[in-house]
Amino acid sequence: MAQKPLREVQAKQLFRDHWSQEYAAGKPHIRFAAVEKTTDLQALSKEHPWLLEGKVVVKVDELFGKRGKLGYVNVAENYEEACTWIGSLRGKEVTVAERTGPLNHFIIEPYVPHTAEYYLALTCEREHDVLLYSAQGGMDVEEQGESVLTIRTGLDQEPQLDALPEALRPTALGLMMLFRSLDLPYVEINPIVYEEGTPYLLDAVVRADTTAAFRQQRTWGAWEIPEGFGSLPTKEEKRIRAMDARSGSSLKFVLLNPQGRIWTMVAGGGASIIYADAITAQTDAKELANYGEWSGNPTTDEMEAYTSEILSLIAQNKREQALIIGGGIANFTDVKRTFAGVIKALQKHQKNLKHLKIFVRRAGPNDREGLKALQEACDAMKIPCVTHGAELPMTAIVAQALST
């Protein structure tokens, strides 16, 4: 399961547009206006006349939490005041939890006076869907510990909600059905309020299971799911994603820290996690420059293109660096063929790799020929390189790389 967060605007659009008529009794009142980088705020009020009817709540909608504590939630007396607040922030670069990015997305909603706030969340386990409830919603709900009620429900069962206030049960049930039908592995409403016979979802955090996008084409599956805050992909990442989409093999790459010292190109999803764990257990996590994984017997041309994108990033970093080309013992991936692509990429970039050392541990079909060819090519290019096969434990190469 690959979970990716949705913007609050997207989450509330799903709740508004896909709430089942079967659970209409619990449907919350949802009204919002979305503001993006280029939104004309004057035109927005014509599209949503209710914006001019009184007090509104405006929030930054950029996929990070603690917005209230960080000062990114504002109760405005009127729309003019909301526009001024947005204008003071829109386009501004800020740092949140060590990630830096621009504030370009906002959500505006009517202000709802209320006397009580509740917390409601839905998540999943292997054999159960789990509903979490607290009568004390709002900030710092995570500090309530055992006072948060947990209700586990079989995957094909209807939840028993007797412990919830009667007025909230229809809404909780409707949210559970949306949670299931829309493949949303996590839904958090904090707070949910109930005033004059109407439920309101004042704040929503939702994640989508991207592996289910193929069956959600009429809901969120065709949407552009945003990256996390401060995670705008580089041109190299975009090109690798395009390669991956075209290939029958797997070609994955995430840039973590372009000034990191340790780079990885690891064969196999499981092995890639093992290597990342081994590296961060032995050095500062900030030294890990990237997450890289390839598998499924990519062609020589695919490996050349994939490696070339990574080497172009390495060339921009003037620190002494190490590239770990690792993996277990392949079942069918041809080591000689894939390493031929790596060699071609190294030959293309060799003039810009003066600060790079390469550490290799790989085994599988034609491994001896592949390792020999890579070692000889690096020797000819005067790129420091050590190669190992199955005789070396898989992660032992990490200590060698870190010692450089």
SVG drawing of the C-alpha trace seen along z (x, -y; Angstrom):
<svg xmlns="http://www.w3.org/2000/svg" viewBox="-31 -44 74 61">
<polyline fill="none" stroke="black" stroke-width="0.4" points="0.0,0.0 1.4,-3.4 -0.2,-6.1 -0.1,-9.7 -1.8,-12.7 -4.5,-14.7 -5.0,-18.4 -7.9,-19.3 -9.7,-20.8 -9.5,-17.4 -10.6,-15.5 -13.7,-17.6 -14.5,-17.4 -14.6,-13.6 -16.8,-13.8 -19.2,-16.3 -19.4,-14.6 -19.4,-10.9 -21.4,-10.6 -23.8,-7.7 -27.5,-8.4 -27.9,-5.3 -26.2,-7.3 -27.7,-10.7 -28.9,-11.3 -25.3,-11.7 -24.0,-13.8 -22.2,-16.8 -22.7,-20.3 -19.6,-21.0 -18.9,-24.4 -15.5,-25.6 -13.5,-27.7 -10.1,-26.7 -7.3,-29.2 -4.2,-28.4 -1.2,-30.3 -3.0,-32.1 -6.6,-32.3 -8.3,-35.7 -9.7,-36.4 -12.2,-38.9 -13.6,-36.5 -13.7,-33.8 -16.3,-35.7 -18.5,-35.8 -18.2,-32.1 -18.9,-31.6 -21.2,-34.5 -21.4,-33.1 -17.8,-34.4 -19.3,-37.8 -21.9,-36.8 -19.8,-37.2 -17.1,-35.6 -14.9,-32.9 -12.0,-30.6 -9.0,-30.5 -6.3,-28.0 -3.0,-27.1 -3.6,-23.8 0.0,-22.6 0.1,-19.0 1.7,-19.8 0.1,-19.6 -0.1,-21.8 -1.4,-24.7 -3.1,-26.3 0.0,-26.3 2.1,-27.5 -0.2,-30.5 -1.5,-29.2 -5.2,-29.3 -7.1,-32.6 -10.6,-33.5 -11.4,-36.5 -14.3,-38.9 -15.0,-39.2 -13.8,-38.2 -11.7,-41.3 -9.8,-40.5 -9.3,-36.9 -7.9,-38.2 -5.5,-40.4 -4.2,-37.4 -3.9,-35.3 -2.0,-38.0 0.5,-38.3 1.3,-34.6 0.7,-33.5 4.0,-32.7 6.0,-33.0 8.7,-30.4 8.6,-28.9 10.3,-26.1 8.2,-23.6 9.8,-20.5 13.1,-21.1 11.2,-21.2 11.1,-24.5 8.5,-25.3 6.1,-28.0 2.6,-28.6 0.4,-28.5 -2.7,-26.6 -5.5,-27.8 -9.0,-26.7 -11.7,-29.1 -14.9,-28.0 -17.7,-29.6 -17.1,-30.1 -19.2,-27.7 -19.9,-28.8 -19.9,-25.7 -19.9,-24.6 -18.2,-21.2 -15.5,-19.6 -15.1,-15.9 -12.3,-13.8 -13.0,-11.1 -10.4,-9.1 -10.4,-5.9 -7.4,-3.7 -6.9,-0.1 -5.2,3.1 -4.8,6.4 -8.1,7.9 -9.9,4.8 -11.0,1.3 -10.4,-0.9 -12.4,-3.9 -10.9,-6.3 -13.1,-8.7 -12.7,-11.3 -15.2,-13.7 -12.4,-16.2 -11.3,-17.1 -9.2,-20.0 -5.5,-20.7 -3.3,-18.3 -5.7,-15.3 -2.7,-13.1 -1.8,-13.7 -5.0,-12.1 -3.6,-8.6 -5.9,-5.9 -8.9,-8.3 -9.3,-8.0 -11.9,-5.2 -10.9,-2.5 -13.5,-0.5 -12.3,2.4 -14.6,3.7 -14.2,6.7 -13.5,5.7 -16.9,6.7 -18.9,5.7 -20.8,2.6 -19.2,0.9 -20.9,0.9 -21.1,-2.8 -23.2,-2.7 -20.3,-4.4 -20.5,-7.5 -23.0,-10.3 -26.2,-9.4 -26.1,-12.5 -22.7,-11.6 -23.4,-8.0 -24.9,-8.5 -21.9,-10.7 -19.4,-8.2 -21.0,-5.4 -21.1,-7.4 -17.4,-8.2 -16.6,-4.6 -18.4,-3.6 -16.5,-6.3 -13.2,-5.3 -13.8,-1.8 -15.3,-2.5 -12.8,-5.2 -9.7,-3.3 -8.6,-5.8 -6.3,-4.1 -6.4,-7.1 -9.1,-9.7 -9.0,-12.1 -11.6,-14.7 -10.5,-17.0 -12.7,-18.6 -16.1,-17.4 -18.9,-19.5 -22.7,-19.1 -24.7,-22.2 -28.5,-22.7 -29.0,-19.3 -26.1,-19.5 -22.6,-18.0 -19.6,-20.0 -16.1,-18.7 -14.0,-21.6 -10.7,-20.0 -9.8,-16.9 -6.6,-14.9 -6.9,-12.2 -4.5,-9.8 -5.2,-7.8 -3.9,-4.3 -2.3,-5.1 -2.1,-1.4 -5.9,-1.5 -5.9,-4.5 -6.8,-2.2 -10.2,-1.5 -10.8,-5.0 -10.7,-6.7 -14.1,-8.2 -13.2,-9.6 -9.6,-10.6 -7.7,-8.1 -7.3,-10.6 -6.2,-13.5 -2.7,-14.8 -1.9,-13.6 0.4,-16.3 3.9,-15.7 4.5,-16.4 5.3,-19.9 8.8,-20.9 9.0,-17.9 8.8,-19.3 10.5,-16.8 13.7,-17.7 14.0,-17.4 16.0,-14.2 13.3,-12.7 10.7,-13.6 12.6,-12.0 13.2,-8.8 9.5,-8.6 8.7,-8.9 11.2,-6.0 9.5,-4.0 6.1,-4.6 7.2,-3.4 9.2,-0.4 8.1,3.0 10.9,3.0 11.0,0.9 13.2,-2.3 12.7,-4.3 14.5,-7.4 13.9,-9.9 16.4,-12.7 16.7,-13.2 19.6,-15.5 21.6,-16.7 24.5,-17.5 24.6,-14.1 27.7,-12.0 26.2,-8.5 24.3,-7.6 22.6,-4.3 21.5,-2.3 20.1,0.9 18.5,3.9 15.2,4.9 12.7,3.1 13.5,5.1 17.2,4.7 16.9,0.9 15.2,0.6 17.9,2.8 20.6,0.6 19.0,-2.6 18.6,-1.3 22.2,-0.1 23.5,-3.5 21.4,-5.6 22.3,-3.2 26.0,-4.0 26.0,-7.7 23.8,-10.8 20.7,-10.3 21.4,-13.6 24.4,-11.9 22.0,-9.7 21.6,-11.6 18.9,-9.5 16.6,-6.4 17.3,-4.4 15.8,-1.0 15.8,0.8 14.5,4.3 12.7,6.5 15.7,7.0 15.8,3.5 17.5,3.3 21.0,2.0 19.6,-1.3 17.2,-1.7 20.1,-1.2 22.3,-3.7 19.6,-6.3 18.7,-5.7 22.3,-5.7 23.0,-8.8 20.4,-10.9 21.9,-9.9 25.4,-10.7 24.3,-14.1 23.2,-14.9 26.4,-13.4 28.5,-15.7 26.8,-18.8 28.0,-17.8 31.6,-18.8 32.0,-16.7 33.9,-13.4 31.1,-10.9 30.4,-7.2 28.0,-5.4 26.8,-2.0 25.5,0.3 24.1,3.1 21.7,6.0 21.1,9.6 21.4,12.6 19.2,12.0 16.9,14.7 16.6,13.6 18.0,10.1 21.1,10.3 23.9,8.6 26.2,8.4 23.5,6.7 22.4,4.2 26.0,3.3 26.7,2.7 24.3,-0.2 26.0,-1.5 29.3,-1.4 28.0,-3.4 26.6,-6.1 30.0,-6.3 31.8,-6.7 29.5,-9.6 30.0,-11.4 33.5,-10.4 35.0,-13.9 32.7,-15.2 33.1,-12.4 36.4,-13.4 35.0,-13.2 33.3,-9.8 34.2,-6.3 32.0,-3.3 31.3,-0.3 29.6,2.7 28.0,5.9 25.9,7.8 25.2,11.4 23.0,13.3 23.0,14.5 26.3,13.6 27.5,11.8 31.2,12.6 31.3,11.2 29.3,8.1 31.5,7.4 34.7,7.9 33.5,5.6 32.5,2.9 35.8,3.1 37.9,3.0 35.9,0.0 36.3,-2.0 40.0,-1.2 40.3,-2.5 38.5,-5.7 40.5,-6.0 37.3,-6.0 38.0,-4.3 35.9,-1.1 35.7,2.1 33.4,4.9 32.2,7.9 29.8,10.8 28.0,13.2 31.1,13.9 30.5,10.6 27.5,10.2 25.1,7.8 25.4,4.8 29.1,5.2 29.8,2.8 28.1,0.0 30.9,-0.1 33.5,-0.3 31.7,-3.2 31.3,-5.1 35.0,-4.8 36.0,-6.8"/>
</svg>
